[in-house]
Amino acid sequence: MTAPGRRSSTFTRLLRHGFTHPSAAERLLESPELAPIRNDPVLLEALGATADPDLTLDGLVKLVEAQPDPTSQRELLDTVIAAKPLRDRLLGVLGASAALADHLARHPGDWQALAMYEPRDLHPEVEEFEQGLAGATDPVSLRVAYRRCLLSIAARDVCGTTDLAQTAAELADLATATLRAALAIARAAAPEDASQCRLAVIAMGKCGGHELNYVSDVDVIFVGEAAGDADEAKALRSATKLASHMMRICSETTVEGSIWPVDANLRPEGRNGPLVRTLSSHLAYYRRWAKTWEFQALLKARPVAGDIELGEEYVAALEPMVWKAAERDNFVADVQKMRRRVVENIPVSELDRQLKLGPGGLRDVEFAVQLLQLVHGRDDASLRSGTTLDALQALAAGGYVGRADAAQLDTAYRFLRSMEHRIQLYRLRRTHLVPEDEADLRRIGRSLGLRVDPVAELNREWRRHSSVVRRLHEKLFYRPLLDAVAQLAPGEARLSAGAARERLIALGYADPAAALRHLEALASGVTRKAAIQRTLLPVLLGWFADSADPDAGLLNFRKVSDALGKTPWYLRLLRDEGAAAENLARVLSAGRLAPDLLMRAPEAVALLGDGDGGTGLEPRSRAHLEQEILAAVGRADGGVQAVTAARGVRRRELFRTAAADIVDSYGTETKPAEADQGALVDRVGGAVSDLTAATLSGTLRAVVREGWGDTLPTRFAIIGMGRFGGHELGYGSDADVLFVHEPRDGVDEYEAAAAANRVVSEMRRLLQVPSADPPLLIDADLRPEGKTGPLVRTLNSYAAYYRRWSLVWESQALLRAEPVAGDAELAGRFIELIDPLRYPAEGLGDDAVREIRRLKARMESERLPRGSDPKLHSKLGPGGLSDVEWTVQLLQLQHGWVEPGLRTTRTREALAAACAAGLIPAEEAAILDEAWVLATRVRNAVMLVRGRAGDTFPSDARELAAVGRYLGYEPGHVGDMLDAYRRTARRARGVVEELFYGG
């Protein structure tokens, strides 16, 4: 007897053999059922070798208890001790699967299925499984027989007799035999229906690919024909009844549970289409209506049950279409869409535990292999395998995938699938989630041979293999392209020029010959630069292919690399900072503006990688910008050099703003696209407006210093107008301004006026001098008397003009007036002067309101460009910028005198204030805000894509697609984008009709 407080020797031995609940295990060992073998050392060693010794012992005791008599119990126990093959198989299954342990407890004689150890049992095929199911005559007996067969598969799996690929093939063969048995039961139940039709069952997905999981939907497609002279319509009805019954036999829950769901949703038209079609109906659908993903699914089609001859006719008829899918017009757009991981539907809490759908998951490997098969299988029949690992091996043998990459992916895929198998085997439930419970993780780790620290080792190996998949699955497409042009390893199988061209076309490159030349220039040679670029390019090419213009991305990368390739920090930046490389790829392939700005000073690429996650793209404050520009002006020799320095800062900061806008709009692998479109618009408008103000301040300082030293004879201020004053400048906007001056004490008015005009003239000239930097155009047409009036006026002159001549449109224009540069005190007095004009006491009179409406109607009819679609004109079209802004400005003119919140130069702020004041319902304010933000985004997108300003969507297909990508639309959805714009604008116009025109 064990002394109180001391552990028994059995307790200690149980701990040493891997039991986690030794007290409970000790009680089980003391049960009378195990008395004959309790002290046999073989038992404890065998239990300790299983995945979960506690689970194994519990299952063994229940199995012994379930035996019908003492003789059967003794036979089982003697066999467990004496026959090592049976012992390993039985205990291995009990320790890995609680579900199969429960089956054995319900059917205690089924352990005999593991006792046989004939050579044919090592690798059974469909015929052997059909024999195992032969006695099943109803759904319940079919389930019992199915699990009896599953016992042997699981036993070989957990004992290591079969590897992952063999286990998956056996599971597919068992599924085939099960479908045949279920169809036979259905036929026996309806012999008349069976006589009317020929019915073929085509396995799809993992069953068709001979790589099934333990628990998975079995995907099928049904093909039916009339038997003999039977009526076709009647035959199809009979076939549908048989198919439906067969599916229920496998799927429905009985006293023995279910087998697995049979899923026919991969058929033409999915669940909305008929369950059974004739062969000719299938062919008609695939010729006319099928999408690329449907041909991708057909890669795994395999006849498995019913009329095999009909099934083979189906596969033979569709096979040519499958291998021509890469020639379809929409293939590139479909590929771009499919290449993106669809993880939005995965709950955030599950994303990191997804073996199948998460980043670095099984689907990454399967999709990459299938895509390469579609691209190259039309010319190379060796690639036409439905099995992922076989296809991967064939791709490597043909040079379509690098051998080292294929070997790493093969290993990672086998490990991840083995994890998936062990997770599903425990409860025989369909799941792809890695459990969180430590006991579950321990069992899985031990079942995979990780015995020192199973949980830590499992997590480490899982993350390592997922990382390999995530890193390599994109490179599969591109690394062979580099090998084909770099020619560094003699004797290695390589892509032919034709195969390389096919792959580039499939990935969206319009000029594959030029793309190959760029790759050769970037990747050839033995220099450090070439070596690093060979490492970077596979990933960069994937990001380029994700854009609307991959060719431009690759060409621009070559230009940047040619300019900076010998600079040590450049390649180090891209290699060591993940954000920098992805940000650069997005920027170089999103349009013309950002690359043009970068090419003029390639060193600005450093902005893409500053800090964690590319925080170098954060906009800088106006004060910071002014400080830098004024310091550069102070160091310069002469006005020309000073303004050149200011323009250089402006170019760099425009690039920063554009790059941040692109990255935020596209999103990255670690950060989703910015969902708040208004925030994107505000960020760009604020950044460009602050930059313009700082540039004008620096230019003003440079011109004054060059001509007059430290002090100008007149005080001088610049007032921002229009979008500039409203902090809403776009990339291509001019700077709308007013110039105001006031002679200093003792200075002649004519001298002061001459000096002020000279300042304006010189500023405009220097900011437009042709150079590598983009010009900044100053527009003063909103001044009193417009183009015919003087460029510069004194404050008194403005006062006299506004007092006597001011028109209502000028009051409206002054709503956007805000000081931006020069003498702050003078600018402040100018604002005091105009406030009564733009916020008139008691609001506008009826005549003024009618005049504003008349001007708006005239502008709509006269200024809209000929030939443009008004409904798609972002500025002047119905529901465009002009509609929203004039509506908001009318509210400001009418109510700004009494509502302080309306006294702002910013459209969105004024709209929000009008809503808060109850001047516009919240729903209508939201409609106007959405339309204004969308129209502004469209204008920004056009400038980013085309490199020049525009108010309408581009007509060029690639440019239109690029605008769509910027606005968040997937490839092939530009029609949805245009429809959404029209719909948004139409709703906004309805609000404008009511608020601005009075209903």
C-alpha positions, 0 to 999 in steps of 0.5 A: 500500500502506498503511504499517504502523501506519496505517489505510487510507482504506477503513477510515476511510470504513467507520467513518464509514459506521457499520461497527462491524467495519471490518477484517472489512468491508474484507476482504469488500469485497476479495472477488472477488464484489464486484469489479465494484462495489467502488469505486462510491460508491453502494454504501458510501452505501447500506450505511451507510444500513442498520440494520447495515452489517456484517450487510448487507455480509455478507448481500450477499456471501453472496447474490452467492456463491449465484448460480448463474453469473456472469451472474446475479451480474452481473445482481444487482450491476448492479441493486443499483447502478442501481435505487435502489428495489431497492437500498433494499429488498434492503439494508434487509432484509439489514441488519435480518434475518439470518434472511431473509438466510439464506433468500436465500442458500438461494434466491438467485433470490428477490431478484427478488421485491424487484425489481418495483415495481408500484403493486399491490406497495405494499399487497398484500392477501390475494388478492396473497398467495394468488397468491404462495403458489399454487405451494405443494403441500407444507409445504416449498414453502409455507415457501419461498413464505411467506418470499418473500412475507415478504421483500416485507413486510419490505422495505416495512417497513424502507424506510418504505413502510408504517407499523406498522399497514399492516405488521401488516395485511399480516402478518395477510393473509399469515397468512390466505393461508397458512392457506388454502394449508395447508388446501388441502394438507390437503384434497388429502391427504384428499379423502374427509374434505374431502367429508364436512364444512364447516370454517371457520377463525376467526382470533383474537388479533392475526391476527383483529384484522388486526395480526399480528407477524412471528413470533407464534402464530396463534390460531384456532377451528374450526367444523365442520358436516356437508356435505349429508346426511353423518353429523354425528359422522363429519363432525366426525371428518373436520373434526378430521383436516383441522384437525389436519393444517392446524395441523401443516403450519404448525407443524412444523419441516422443512428450511425451518424452520417458519412459526409455531405455530397455537394453538387453545387459545382454543376452548371448554374450551381444550386439554381441549375438542374441536378442532372443534365445531358452531356449535350446540355453540359457542353452547351453551358460550358461553351457559352456561359462557364467562367474561368473558375469552372474550368479550373474546377474541371481539372479534377473531374473524374468519373467514379460511379454509375455509367463510367462510359458516359462519365468518360465521354463527359471528361473527354468532351470537356477536356479540350475546353479546360486546356483552352481556358487560358485563351479566353478574353477574360482570363487575365481579369479572372486570374487577377481576381482569383489570385487575391486571397478571399479572407474577408469571410473568415472571422477575424478570430479564426484567421490565424488558425485557418489551415486551408483559407488563411495566408500561407494555407493549403489553398495557396498551394492548390490555387498556384498549382492549378493556375500554372496547369491551366496556363501551360497544360494546353501545350504539355500533357504531362501537367494534366493531373488532378492531384496537387502533389503529382501536378507540382512534381510535373511542373518542376520536372518541366521547368515550370516551377523551380525544383527547390521551390517545388520541394519546399512546397511539397514538404509544407503541403504534406505537413499542413495536410497531415495536420488537417487529417489529424484534426479531422480524425479526432471527432470525424468532423469537417474543420480546417481550424487549428484548435486552441485547446492545449490537450488537442494541440498536444495530441496532434503534435505527438501524432506527427512525431513531435514528442519532446515539447509537442505543443511548442514544436507543433506551433513552430513547425506549423508557422514555419511551413505556413511561412514557406507557403506564403513566401513561395506561392507567389514566386512559383509564377515568377521565379522560372521567368527569371531563371529563363532569362538569367541562365545561371544554372546550366542543366536546370530545366527552364521555361521555353521562350513560348512558355514564358510568354504564355505565363506573362500574358496569363498574368496580365502583361500586354507586351511579354517580349518587352517584359522579358527584356526588362527581366533579363536586364534586371536579373542577369549577371553575377553582381550583388545588384543582380542577385538581390533583384533576382530575390526581389523580382518574384514578389514584385512581379506578383504585386505588379500583376495585381495592378491594372498595368503590370507592364508599366510597373515593370518598366518603371522598376527598371528605370528606378533600378537603373538610376539607383542600382549602384546606391547601396541603401536602395537595394538594402531598403527594398530587401530589408523593409517589407513595406518599402518593396510592396509600396514601391510596386503599388506606386510604380504600377498604379499610373503615370503621375507618381512614377513621373515624380519619382523618376525626376528624383529617384532618391525619393524612393526612401520615403516608402520605407521609413519606419515601421509600415512605411510611416515615411508616407505620413503627410507633413505639417504646413509649419514643417514644410514652410520651415524646410522651404524657407531654410532652403531659400535662405541657403540659395544663391539668387532667386532662381536657385531658391525657387528651384529648391522650393519646387524640389521640395514640392515635387518630393512632397507631391510624390509622398502624398501620391504614394500614400494615397495609392498605398492606402487605396490599394492596401497592402498584405499587412494593412487593408485598404482605407475604408473611409473614402472621405478620410482619403480625400481630406488627406490628399486635399489637406496635404496638397493645399499645405504644400502649395501654401508653403511653396508660395511662401518660399517663392515669395521670400525668394522673390522679395530677397532677390529684388529688395533684400529683406523688406518689400516697399509694400506689405503683401499677402496672398489669399487662397481661393477656390479649392486652395482656400478650401484645403481641397486641392487635387494633384492637378489643381491650379492655385486660385489666389487673390493678391493684396498689398498695402504701401508701407509708411512713406512709400509712394503708391505707384512705387508700391503697386509696381513692386507688388506687380513685379513680385506677382509676375516674378513668382508666376514666372519662376514657378512655371520655368521648364525644369524637372519639377512640375510647374505650379500655375497661379490663377488670379481670375477670381479677382475683381473685374476678372481677367480685365482687372489689375492683378494686385490691389491695395486693401483700400481698392478692394474695399472700394470695389466691393462696396460699390461694384461687388456682384453676388457671384463674387460673394459666393467666391469669397466663401473660400477665401483664406490667407495662405502666404505673406503678411498675416496681419494684412491678410487678417484685415482682408478677411475682416473686410470680406466677412460681411459680403460672404456672410451677409446679415439677414442672408440673401434676398430673393433676387440674389438667390435667383441670380445664383440659380441662373448662373448655375443653370447657365454654367451647366449648359455652356461649360460642359465639354462637347461630346462628354457624357454629362452623367459621368462628368465629375465636376459639372455633371448632375450630382457632381462637384459643382452641384454639391458645392453650389448647394452648400455655398447657397446655405452658407450665404443664406445662414452663415451670418447666424450659424458660426459652423457655416463660416468655413472654407471647407465643403464637407465641414460646411455640409456637416455644420448645415446638417447639425444646424437642422438646415438639411436632413442627415440622410440628404447630407450623407448623400451629398457628402458621398457624391462629393467625396466620390467625384473628388476621388475620381478626379484624383484617380484620373490625375494619378493614372493619366498624369494629367488632370481630367474630370471624366473617366478615361476612355482607354480600357487600361486607364479605366481599369486603373481608376477602378483599382484605385477606387476599390473595384476588382478587375473586370468590374469597371461597369460596376464602378460606372454604374455606382458613380451614376447611381450616387450622382443621380441621388445627389442630383435629386437632393440638389434639385430640392435644396438648390432649385427649390424642388 
